[in-house]
Each structure stands twice: as C-alpha cells, then as structure tokens.
Amino acid sequence: MTSAACISPGRTWTSTVPPLLGMTSTRPDPMKRRHVAMTPVPSRPALTTVMYHYVRPVAASAFPRLPALELADFLGQLDHLQAHYTLLSPHSFLQALEAGDPLPPRACLLTFDDGYSDHYRHVFPHLVDRGLAGLFFAPKSSLIDRQLLEVNQIQFTLANHPQPKALSDEVDALLRRDWATDPVPLRAAHFAPNRFDGPEIAYVKRLLQHALPAQIRSQLAAQLFARHVTNDPQAFAEDLYLTPAQAQEMLAAGMGFGGHGDRHLWHGLASPDDLAAEVAGSVAALAAIGVQPDGACYCYPFGSQTEAVRSSVAAAGFRAGFTVVPELWTPGSDPFQIARLDTNDLPHRPTAQNHWLMQALEGQSLTGAGG
C-alpha cells in the first residue's frame, strides 16, 4: 500500500498524491445520491475533515452498545485515508489558513471530539506510529475540572439500557412524577429520528440535551445515569477523560488541541451569559495545558452555532471553527464554518468505493447534504 505521510511543520507539499487503489470509477453512482445536487466550485482543492468521538475495542468492552468506532475499523480507515488522501498536521493546516495558501490535492484533517481517554490509549499511539497528527477538542469541565458531562451521562445511559422505547417511556414517567411535566407536547415536537438515531433515542437525547429546562435536564440525566450505569460519576469521569498531563504529552508529540466549550452546551441555544462562559472555559482549558487560543481552532459542541456564536469565538482569538455539516470545505469559505464528515461516512478499507473521495478528486462541493 502506498501511504501518504502527514504534512508536518516546515515541510512543503508537492502535486504528488497517493494513487486511487482499487477505484474503478471517478464519479459517484448517481442512483445512490440522486437527491444531492452537484455544484462545481473553483478548482482550489477542498478539505476533507473527519470527525471522531469514541475509538475503542468496543465489542469486547463493558459497554458494547456504545456508539463507538471499533479500533480495528479505525485502523482500517487510517489505511484508507493514507492510501487516498494527503493528511495534514493541525499546524500545517493552520499555516495554510493564515497564509491563504492552497491546500494539497485531497487534503485531509483528522479531528477528535470530547477529550476521551480513548484518544490517548487507542488513537495517539497509532497516529505517532504512522507519522500522523490529529486535532483534539476537550471541554474544560471534563479535561480540567474532572466532572462528568451531561452529554456522556446520556450516552452511557442509552448504551447500558437494552430497550430505547422503555427508556423513553421511563423519561416520560419521571417527568410526570417528579416535575409535573406533560410529555405529550414534547413527544410531538421531538420524537423523530436524526441522522444516526431512531426516534426513541433521538427523543431522549433532545430532551436531556436542550429541550427541557436546564435544572430538569441536569437532575434527570444524573438520575438516569445513577440508575442504569453507576452511582459514582467521579470515578467514571476519571476513567473516561484525558488528563491534562496526557494532553500535554500529546501536544509535545505534535498533536493539536482546540476549544470545545466548558460544559459542552449547545452554543446556538445558550443564553448570552452561558455562551460567554462556554467560550471563556475553552480559553481557560487551553491555557491550562499550555496552548494559546490566539490562532487556535474551535469545535462547536453538537455543531451548534450561529452568527453570534461565531463572533464570540472569533473575538476570543480563535482562528477557525468546525461544524458537523457533512460536506467538504473549500478554502476561501468562512473559516468559522468548516464542514466535517463523520467517521461513519467513510470506508474502513483502503480499496473501498467512496463518493466523498470522488468529490475531493473532482473538485466539487455537495449542496443539500444536510443531516
């Protein structure tokens, strides 16, 4: 297999890119993507940014239903990316962004959200072994304060509960009993599937992430976590998250770190005070591990952002912001709305067909591909 080395600081790239192993067509199958409009854009190479969360040997873990990327599939995906893309280091990406330089053909950036110990245990060693570097985003409350985030309470409750319907019914019953809240209007507004989840799971997530008042959300998430996972959230958090020392070790080896809020709140739905606290928390978290926010990147939790959010992030000194919009990003576009593909959008084998690679090769941008 031909591998594409990571473009590192001080190294210049050339027009040579990895060959397309096993690719028999240079165009996506129109029958599979009929609903998506293909719109030509200027020929500047686009950036493929890949988004990861949990990466672990999940099938053999204590939480086999956790929506994690199996470690073997992660390694297979790295094989695919190295075979077909030019992988950038965070430093090289930021250098090109600052200078306005064109990216190399089929440029690709690896990003890892939420600051999990998975990233130190299972990702970092393999990136180093391959000469690659990734960009990692960790909230302050988990990385520095060692608090279990509500988003993770929700995820592990869902992973440990065998019946999504029973859990959604349990949430409704608790709302009636403990908060005198009628769930019928909530069901009408929020009971629908999303890009990756069925309606029951999506309903529970929406209620506990943003649809309920903050006090109810917080108490209900903690109550369900204690009932279905563990009543020791502190010990759970210590095992789940990166430590500051591990983050500093990763930085010393060439990895990058960026802002990801304080409590991982939906920025676009936050009050002005909560938004200010989220952005300030990001600045404090980076400072604690020796990273200056001036010129660093920001990742919006849940991809939630508005013009006010982007302005707040830019005012704090950040240079770019990453979303969860499943598209490629064209240099010259808004650097605070950089699109990212989910790991599930890309193959886990080096020779697999992939319409996103065809798009990167053809210099086109998908429109209408929302999740």
Buried (B, 14 or more C-beta within 10 A) or exposed (E): EEBBBBBBEEEEBEEEBBEBBEBEEEEBEEEEBEEBEBEEBEEEBBBBBBBBBBBBBBEEBEBEBBBBBBBEBBBBBBBBBBBBBBBBBBBBBBBBBEEEEBBBBBBBBBBBBBBBBBBBBBBBEBBBEBBBBBBBBBBBBBBBBBBBBBBBBBBBBBBBBEEBEEBBEBBBEBBEEEBEBEBEEBBEEBBEEEEEBEBBBBBBBBBBBBBBEEEBBBBBBBBBBBBBBBEEBEEBBEEBBBBBEBBBBBBEEBBBBBBBBBBBBBBBBBEEEBBBBBBBBBBBBBEBBEBEBEEBBBBBBBBBBBEEBBEBBBEBBBBBBBBBBBBBBBBEBEBBBBBBBBBBBBBBBBBBBBBBBBBBBBBBBBEEBEE
